[in-house]
């Protein structure tokens, strides 16, 4: 299939991938809304798991318990998606609710290395900006107005 034909198909919300046997496999592309809802649901699950960790640690004393909480948060934030997608055949719980799954260019399941790379890049393209943008006035006080500021007149 030519690249131009693929672009036309993708604009229609579907993509057709020829299989090695010559049988075309048709996939409906997930909308941005479906993807956003799935992402928010997965992050809600991560947040609830972190809350369970924090509430469990609150009943204990000592720095070691809080170190375990921070390490648990690190593991959840960085590996939740990769583990869920590898165990769920390309689906996290949020993707399952929205009827989505991750596939490779041939329409098959992603291998473990691809899942890890894909999900570690999420740190750069999603979580890092969500962390830095609210802190931008503290990091760069003279930054041009990315965030609204109040000026007294």
C-alpha angles and dihedrals in degrees: 000000000000122000091243093054090048091054091051091050092048091052088056090057097254138082130204119211120189112229123220088257090057095251111132115234114208121205129184110225116233115248121239088249093054091047093048093049091048090049092049092048091051091049090049088055090049090049092050091049090050089049089054089051092049094046090049091050092047090068091055132065131221139063093262091068092053090047087057090050092052091047090048090052090050091052093047095047095047105034108025093092096043094048094043093048093046093049095038099051093254096326133109118195089263092050090048091055091051095042095246134134138175118247134177125241091276093051095254132116119288117250120241095260092053091049093051093047092045093051098042088055087059086072090061101040101037118012098039094054091044088054099042102041096064089045094047096104089055094044096043111016095181094049116136112258107289088143124039115258131193117239123196115223 
